[in-house]
Amino acid sequence: MYPILRRLLLLLVITAAAGWASGAGDRFSVRDYGASGDGRTLDTPAINAAIEAADQAGGGTVVLPAGDYLCYSIRLRSRITLHLSAGATLIAAEPPPAGQPGGYDAPEANAWNEYQDFGHSHFRNSLIWGEDLVDLAITGPGRIYGRGLSRGNGRRTALAVGELLPLVPGEELPDVLKAEGPFEPAPRPDLVPGPFNYPNARDALPAGVANKAIALKNCRNVTFRDFSVLHGGHFAILATGVDNLAIDNLLIDTNRDGMDIDACSNVRITNTSVNTPWDDGICLKASHALGQARVLENVTISNCFVSGYDEGTLLDGTRTRRTQRFGGVMGRIKLGTEAGGGFRNITISNCVFDYSRGLALEQVDGGVLEDITISNITMRDVQNAPVFIRLGARLRRPATTEPGTVRRILIDNLVAHNVAPHHGLFIAGLPGHPVEDVVFANIQIHYAGGGTAEQAARELPELPKAYPDPDVFGELPSWGLFARHVKNLTLRGVELRVVTPDARPAMHVEDAQGARFTDTVISGADREARWVLRDVTGLHVRDVTGLADTTR
């Protein structure tokens, strides 16, 4: 090698090493900006200073080396990667006592906060937040521990977290977190609830208190990869109006929603595990938080796992199941409930549900829900309907008077075992507003069974304005399928079984146009009348247990 080339190479190596040591160049260690990483000192100023330095340099990677970083709000910037190294834990600090200044950034004003809850309407009251940013990433393999975050009602979590959450080694849990009684909201005359009871004092939180681990608003080209989140508050991840979002290889174990992807487009969620016993795991929404009806579209969810184990026990590998709640634990994949902007062009594939609720596809706010494919799904110990499709008329969107549309949904290759007895496959449209073009193909479901003749005699209420969840309707009068107000419903290659004999009919289909049932097997019921068909036209039946082949 020529001597001049050797000297140039040596100069480049020395320059790179000097840049790393000083925080210059494209990598910025928070230690160089004063972070202690001892888990007791507030490191917020140092981390935000490192982010600002990277921003001033035109972008770069802000690195948290191994350590425990106690923080309030971290403010992201464009063209920044926040990297949590192996052994690094970013800890949400406890908010200051009520009435004292400091703590997390205050929630910003939102003129549209009457159409969704406080958590969806505000972003800056978070451990990590960003707004109007581009080319942003948070990477691991470190951890975000939202110890001091609120779950949405009260200054801190209402759970006895000391019993479930691991502490920083050698740390004592603050007394205020060990047990907290029922939350009693302070009077808030400044809050005037709208027609949907938002905002309200019980939902709102004061300045200094945070309820989200990560919140992004109106951002573009965002990547989250390879880190874990424990105890993420109301939302471990809230992304609203984010385009080109990639979420890969995360492990989220939290006390409310895992991730809410709201009014976004071009989203890829892959190889991610979410444990959420008290709320939804992976949730797609289309709220009015941005002041417009913005559709959520072009989304893929693949190779993911959702569950409702006790919080913290997915991360520690014990996967315990002590948590109890009405309707069973949650942890599901859901579209809704906020849905005014609508959903379209979404695919969910190769996902596993364990000890959780099933899939929920809900349009109740006047938008569309269309062009959805779901394939290669397995479920065990399902807490309610394995698939729930709902078109309702809550209409929580400005100037909306008519229900939306739900159409063109294909669910293929789904296996579910030990489904709770209250709900089977459940499709509910509205009179004059049917759910259209739903296909169930290659489905095998094993139900717990045990339903009674009294349940079989129930007339299910319509409940057009009710919160959309199977539990709102009570026990269904059929154990395998209940479909009402549907058009062009297809069952093909479906097998439904009950383990314990069930006195209800297997199938209840009502107000259906163009129903097509082929190669469908039903077994285990103790009633001869396995089907209830009411006001069904355009019926085609071929090779179906309990029905004669017919076309009429």
Residue pairs with C-beta under 8 A, 6 or more apart in sequence:
16 25
18 24
19 25
19 26
19 27
20 27
20 29
21 32
22 32
23 29
23 32
23 33
23 50
23 53
24 57
25 57
25 60
26 57
26 59
26 60
26 61
27 60
27 61
27 63
28 50
28 51
28 53
28 54
28 57
28 60
28 61
28 62
28 63
29 50
29 63
29 65
30 37
30 43
30 46
30 47
30 50
30 62
30 63
30 64
30 65
30 69
31 37
31 65
32 50
33 46
33 47
33 49
33 50
33 53
34 43
34 45
34 46
34 49
35 43
35 46
35 47
35 50
35 64
35 67
35 69
36 43
36 46
36 67
37 43
37 64
37 65
37 66
37 67
37 68
37 69
37 88
38 67
38 68
39 67
39 68
39 69
39 70
39 89
39 91
39 168
39 171
40 70
40 171
41 70
42 70
42 71
42 72
42 93
43 69
43 70
43 71
44 71
44 72
44 73
44 74
44 93
47 62
47 64
47 69
47 71
47 74
48 74
48 75
50 62
51 62
51 74
51 75
51 76
51 77
51 80
51 82
52 77
54 60
54 61
54 62
54 77
54 79
54 80
55 77
55 78
55 79
55 80
58 79
59 78
59 79
59 80
59 135
60 79
60 80
60 81
61 80
61 81
61 82
61 83
62 80
62 81
62 82
62 83
63 83
63 85
64 82
64 83
64 84
64 85
64 88
64 90
64 142
65 85
65 87
65 88
66 85
66 86
66 87
66 88
67 87
67 88
67 89
68 89
68 91
68 168
69 88
69 89
69 90
69 91
70 91
70 93
71 90
71 91
71 92
71 93
71 127
72 93
72 102
72 103
72 104
72 105
72 127
72 210
73 104
73 105
73 124
73 125
73 126
73 127
73 128
73 129
73 210
74 82
74 90
74 127
74 128
74 129
75 105
75 129
75 130
76 82
76 128
76 129
76 130
76 133
76 136
76 216
77 130
77 133
77 136
78 133
78 134
78 135
78 136
79 134
79 135
79 136
80 136
80 137
81 136
81 137
81 138
81 139
82 128
82 137
82 138
82 139
83 138
83 139
83 140
83 142
84 90
84 138
84 139
84 140
84 141
84 142
84 143
84 144
84 227
85 141
85 142
86 141
86 142
87 142
88 142
88 143
89 142
89 143
89 144
89 145
89 168
90 127
90 128
90 142
90 143
90 144
90 145
91 145
91 147
91 148
91 168
92 127
92 144
92 145
92 146
92 147
92 148
92 149
92 210
92 213
92 233
93 103
93 147
93 148
94 147
94 148
94 156
94 174
94 176
94 177
95 103
95 104
95 148
95 150
95 155
95 156
95 208
95 209
95 210
96 102
96 103
96 208
98 155
98 206
100 208
101 208
102 208
103 207
103 208
103 209
103 210
104 125
104 126
104 127
104 207
104 208
104 209
104 210
105 124
105 125
105 126
105 129
105 210
106 124
106 125
106 207
106 208
107 118
107 121
107 122
107 123
107 124
107 125
107 205
107 207
108 122
108 123
108 124
110 121
110 122
110 289
111 291
112 121
112 288
112 289
112 290
112 291
113 121
113 122
113 198
113 199
113 289
114 193
114 194
114 195
114 196
114 198
114 199
115 194
115 196
115 198
115 287
115 288
115 289
115 338
115 340
115 396
115 397
115 398
116 198
116 287
116 288
116 289
116 338
116 396
117 152
117 198
117 203
118 152
118 198
118 199
118 203
118 204
118 205
118 211
119 152
119 203
119 211
119 212
119 234
119 235
119 238
120 238
120 240
120 260
120 262
120 285
120 287
120 289
120 338
121 198
121 199
121 289
123 129
123 131
123 212
123 215
123 216
123 217
123 238
123 240
124 131
124 215
125 205
125 207
125 209
125 210
125 211
125 212
126 210
126 211
126 212
126 213
126 214
126 215
126 238
127 144
127 146
127 149
127 210
127 212
127 213
127 214
127 233
128 138
128 144
128 213
128 214
128 215
129 212
129 214
129 215
129 216
129 217
130 136
130 215
130 216
130 217
130 219
131 216
131 217
131 218
131 219
132 217
132 218
132 219
133 216
133 219
133 220
133 222
134 219
134 220
134 221
135 220
135 221
136 216
136 219
136 221
136 222
136 223
137 222
137 223
137 224
137 225
138 214
138 223
138 224
138 225
138 227
139 223
139 224
139 225
139 226
139 227
140 225
140 226
140 227
140 228
140 249
141 226
141 227
141 228
142 227
142 228
143 227
143 228
143 229
143 230
144 213
144 214
144 227
144 228
144 229
144 230
144 232
144 236
145 165
145 229
145 230
145 231
146 213
146 229
146 230
146 231
146 232
146 233
146 236
146 254
147 161
147 165
147 177
147 231
148 156
148 177
148 210
149 156
149 157
149 210
149 211
149 212
149 213
149 231
149 232
149 233
149 234
150 156
150 157
150 205
150 209
150 210
150 211
150 233
150 234
151 157
151 158
151 159
151 211
151 233
151 234
151 255
151 256
151 278
152 203
152 205
152 211
152 233
152 234
152 256
153 183
153 202
153 203
154 180
154 183
155 205
155 206
155 209
156 176
156 177
156 180
157 177
157 180
157 231
157 233
157 255
158 180
158 182
158 183
159 255
159 311
160 178
160 179
161 173
161 177
161 231
161 255
162 173
162 177
162 178
164 310
164 311
164 312
164 313
165 230
165 231
165 311
165 312
166 230
166 312
166 316
167 173
183 202
185 201
185 202
185 204
186 201
187 201
188 201
188 204
191 199
191 200
191 201
191 204
193 199
193 200
196 396
205 211
210 233
211 233
211 234
211 235
212 232
212 233
212 234
212 235
212 236
212 237
212 238
213 229
213 232
213 233
213 235
213 236
213 237
213 254
214 224
214 229
214 232
214 235
214 236
214 237
214 238
215 235
215 237
215 238
215 239
215 240
216 222
216 238
216 239
216 240
216 242
217 240
217 241
217 242
217 289
217 290
218 240
218 241
218 242
218 290
219 239
219 241
219 242
219 243
220 242
220 243
220 244
221 243
221 244
222 239
222 242
222 244
222 245
222 246
223 245
223 246
223 247
223 248
224 237
224 245
224 246
224 247
224 248
224 250
225 246
225 247
225 248
225 249
225 250
226 248
226 249
226 250
227 250
228 250
228 251
228 252
228 253
228 315
229 236
229 237
229 250
229 251
229 252
229 253
229 254
230 253
230 254
230 312
230 315
231 253
231 254
231 255
231 311
231 312
232 252
232 254
232 255
232 256
232 257
232 258
233 254
233 255
233 256
234 256
234 257
235 256
235 257
235 259
235 260
236 252
236 254
236 257
236 258
236 259
237 247
237 252
237 258
237 259
237 260
238 257
238 259
238 260
238 262
239 245
239 259
239 260
239 261
239 262
239 264
240 262
240 263
240 264
240 287
240 289
240 290
241 262
241 263
241 264
241 290
241 294
242 261
242 264
242 267
243 264
243 265
243 266
244 265
244 266
245 261
245 264
245 266
245 267
245 268
246 267
246 268
246 270
247 259
247 267
247 268
247 269
247 270
247 272
248 268
248 269
248 270
248 271
248 272
249 270
249 271
249 272
250 272
250 273
250 274
251 272
251 273
251 314
251 315
252 258
252 259
252 272
252 273
252 274
252 275
252 276
252 281
253 274
253 275
253 311
253 312
253 313
253 314
253 315
254 274
254 275
254 276
254 311
255 276
255 277
255 278
255 311
256 276
256 278
256 279
257 276
257 279
257 280
257 281
257 283
258 274
258 275
258 276
258 279
258 280
258 281
258 282
258 283
258 306
259 269
259 274
259 281
259 282
259 283
260 280
260 283
260 284
260 285
261 267
261 269
261 282
261 283
261 284
261 285
261 296
261 299
262 284
262 285
262 286
262 287
262 289
262 296
262 338
263 285
263 286
263 287
263 289
263 290
263 294
263 295
263 296
263 341
264 296
264 299
265 295
265 296
265 297
265 298
265 299
266 298
266 299
267 296
267 298
267 299
267 300
268 299
268 300
269 282
269 299
269 300
269 301
269 302
269 304
270 300
270 301
270 302
270 303
270 304
271 303
271 304
272 282
272 304
272 305
273 304
273 305
273 306
273 307
273 314
274 281
274 282
274 304
274 305
274 306
274 307
274 331
275 281
275 306
275 307
275 308
275 309
275 311
275 313
275 314
275 315
275 331
276 306
276 307
276 308
276 330
276 331
277 308
277 309
277 310
277 311
277 323
277 325
277 329
277 330
277 331
278 311
278 323
278 325
278 329
278 330
279 330
280 330
280 331
280 332
280 333
280 334
281 306
281 307
281 330
281 331
281 332
281 333
281 356
282 301
282 304
282 306
282 333
282 334
283 333
283 334
283 335
283 336
284 296
284 299
284 334
284 335
284 336
284 343
284 346
285 296
285 335
285 336
285 337
285 338
285 339
286 293
286 294
286 295
286 296
286 338
286 339
286 340
286 341
286 342
286 343
286 365
286 367
287 338
287 340
287 341
288 338
288 340
288 341
288 396
288 397
288 398
292 341
293 340
293 341
293 342
293 367
293 397
294 341
295 341
295 342
295 343
295 344
295 367
295 368
296 341
296 342
296 343
296 344
296 346
297 343
297 344
297 345
297 346
298 345
298 346
299 345
299 346
299 347
300 346
300 347
300 348
300 349
301 333
301 346
301 347
301 348
301 349
301 351
302 347
302 348
302 349
302 350
302 351
303 349
303 350
303 351
304 333
304 350
304 351
304 352
305 351
305 352
305 353
305 354
306 331
306 332
306 333
306 351
306 352
306 353
306 354
306 356
307 314
307 319
307 331
307 353
307 354
307 355
307 356
308 323
308 328
308 329
308 330
308 331
308 355
308 356
308 357
308 383
309 319
309 320
309 321
309 323
309 329
309 331
309 355
310 320
310 321
310 322
310 323
311 323
313 319
313 320
321 329
321 355
323 329
326 471
327 357
327 383
327 384
327 469
327 470
327 471
328 357
328 383
328 384
328 420
329 355
329 356
329 357
329 383
330 356
330 357
330 383
331 353
331 355
331 356
331 357
332 353
332 356
332 357
332 358
332 359
332 360
333 348
333 351
333 353
333 359
333 360
334 359
334 360
334 361
334 362
335 343
335 346
335 360
335 361
335 362
335 363
335 369
335 372
336 360
336 361
336 362
336 363
336 364
336 390
336 468
337 362
337 364
337 365
337 394
337 467
337 468
338 365
338 396
339 362
339 363
339 364
339 365
339 367
339 369
339 404
340 365
340 366
340 367
340 396
340 397
340 400
341 367
342 363
342 367
342 368
342 369
342 404
343 363
343 367
343 368
343 369
343 370
343 372
344 368
344 369
344 370
344 371
345 371
346 371
346 372
346 373
347 372
347 373
347 374
347 375
348 359
348 372
348 373
348 374
348 375
348 377
349 373
349 374
349 375
349 376
349 377
350 375
350 376
350 377
351 376
351 377
352 377
352 378
352 379
353 359
353 377
353 378
353 379
353 380
353 382
353 416
354 379
354 380
354 381
355 380
355 381
355 383
356 379
356 381
356 382
356 383
357 382
357 383
357 384
357 385
358 379
358 382
358 383
358 384
358 385
358 386
358 387
358 388
358 416
358 419
359 374
359 377
359 386
359 387
359 388
359 411
360 385
360 388
360 390
360 468
360 469
361 369
361 372
361 387
361 388
361 389
361 390
361 406
361 409
362 369
362 388
362 389
362 390
362 392
362 468
363 369
363 390
363 391
363 392
363 403
363 404
363 405
363 406
364 390
364 391
364 392
364 393
364 394
364 395
364 396
364 403
364 468
365 394
365 395
365 396
365 397
365 400
365 404
366 395
366 397
366 400
366 401
366 402
366 403
366 404
367 397
367 404
368 404
368 405
368 406
368 407
369 391
369 404
369 405
369 406
369 407
370 405
370 406
370 407
370 408
370 409
371 408
372 408
372 409
372 410
373 409
373 410
373 411
373 412
374 409
374 410
374 411
374 412
374 414
375 410
375 411
375 412
375 413
375 414
376 412
376 413
377 411
377 413
377 414
377 415
378 414
378 415
378 416
379 386
379 414
379 415
379 416
379 417
379 419
380 416
380 417
380 418
381 417
381 418
382 416
382 417
382 418
382 419
382 420
383 420
384 420
384 422
384 423
384 469
384 470
384 471
385 423
385 424
385 425
385 426
385 470
386 414
386 416
386 419
386 424
386 425
386 445
387 411
387 414
387 425
387 426
387 440
388 423
388 426
388 468
388 469
388 470
389 406
389 409
389 426
389 427
389 428
389 435
389 438
390 406
390 427
390 428
390 468
391 403
391 404
391 405
391 406
391 428
391 429
391 430
391 433
391 434
391 435
391 485
392 403
392 428
392 430
392 463
392 464
392 465
392 466
392 468
393 402
393 403
393 430
393 433
393 464
393 465
394 464
394 465
394 466
394 467
394 468
395 401
395 402
395 403
395 465
403 430
403 433
403 464
405 433
405 436
406 429
406 435
406 436
407 435
407 436
407 437
408 436
408 437
409 437
409 438
409 439
410 439
410 441
411 438
411 439
411 440
411 441
411 443
412 439
412 441
412 442
413 441
413 442
413 443
414 440
414 442
414 443
414 444
414 445
415 443
415 444
415 445
416 444
416 445
416 446
417 445
417 446
418 446
418 448
418 499
419 445
419 446
419 447
419 448
420 448
421 447
421 448
421 449
421 450
421 451
421 475
421 479
421 500
421 502
422 470
422 471
422 474
422 475
422 476
423 470
423 473
423 475
423 476
423 482
424 445
424 447
424 476
424 478
424 479
424 480
424 481
424 482
424 496
424 506
425 440
425 443
425 445
425 480
425 481
425 482
425 483
426 470
426 473
426 476
426 481
426 482
426 483
427 435
427 438
427 481
427 482
427 483
427 484
427 486
427 489
428 435
428 473
428 482
428 483
428 484
428 485
429 435
429 484
429 485
429 486
430 462
430 464
430 485
431 462
431 485
431 511
433 485
434 485
434 486
434 487
434 511
434 513
435 483
435 485
435 486
435 487
436 486
436 487
436 488
437 487
437 488
438 486
438 488
438 489
438 490
439 490
439 492
440 490
440 491
440 492
440 494
441 490
441 492
441 493
441 494
442 492
442 493
442 494
443 491
443 493
443 494
443 495
443 496
444 494
444 495
445 480
445 495
445 496
445 497
446 497
446 498
446 499
447 479
447 480
447 496
447 497
447 498
447 499
447 502
447 524
448 498
448 499
448 500
449 479
449 498
449 499
449 500
449 501
449 502
449 524
449 525
450 498
450 500
450 501
450 502
451 475
451 479
451 502
451 503
451 504
452 503
452 504
453 503
453 504
455 475
455 476
455 477
455 503
455 504
456 477
456 478
456 503
456 504
456 505
456 527
457 477
458 474
458 475
458 476
458 477
459 477
460 473
460 474
460 476
460 477
460 482
460 484
461 473
463 472
463 473
466 472
470 476
476 482
476 504
476 508
477 504
477 505
477 508
477 532
478 504
478 505
478 506
478 507
478 508
478 532
479 498
479 502
479 504
479 505
479 506
479 525
480 496
480 498
480 506
480 507
480 522
481 491
481 496
481 506
481 507
481 508
481 509
482 508
483 489
483 508
483 509
483 510
483 512
484 508
484 509
484 510
484 511
484 512
485 510
485 511
486 509
486 511
486 512
486 513
486 515
487 512
487 513
487 514
488 513
488 514
488 515
488 516
489 509
489 512
489 514
489 515
489 516
490 515
490 516
490 517
491 516
491 517
491 518
491 520
492 516
492 518
492 519
492 520
493 518
493 519
493 520
494 519
494 520
494 521
495 520
495 521
495 522
495 523
496 506
496 520
496 521
496 522
496 523
497 522
497 523
497 524
498 523
498 524
498 525
499 524
500 524
501 524
501 525
501 526
502 524
502 525
502 526
502 527
503 525
503 526
503 527
504 525
504 527
505 525
505 527
505 529
505 530
505 531
505 532
506 522
506 525
506 530
506 531
506 546
507 522
507 530
507 531
507 532
507 546
508 531
508 532
508 534
509 515
509 531
509 532
509 533
509 534
509 536
510 532
510 533
510 534
510 535
510 536
511 534
511 535
511 536
512 533
512 535
512 536
512 537
512 539
513 537
513 538
514 537
514 538
515 536
515 538
515 539
515 540
516 539
516 540
517 539
517 540
517 541
517 542
517 544
517 547
518 540
518 541
518 542
518 543
518 544
519 542
519 543
519 544
520 543
520 544
520 545
521 545
522 530
522 545
522 546
523 545
529 546
530 545
530 546
531 546
531 547
533 539
538 552
539 550
539 551
539 552
540 550
540 551
541 547
541 548
541 549
541 550
541 551
542 549
543 549
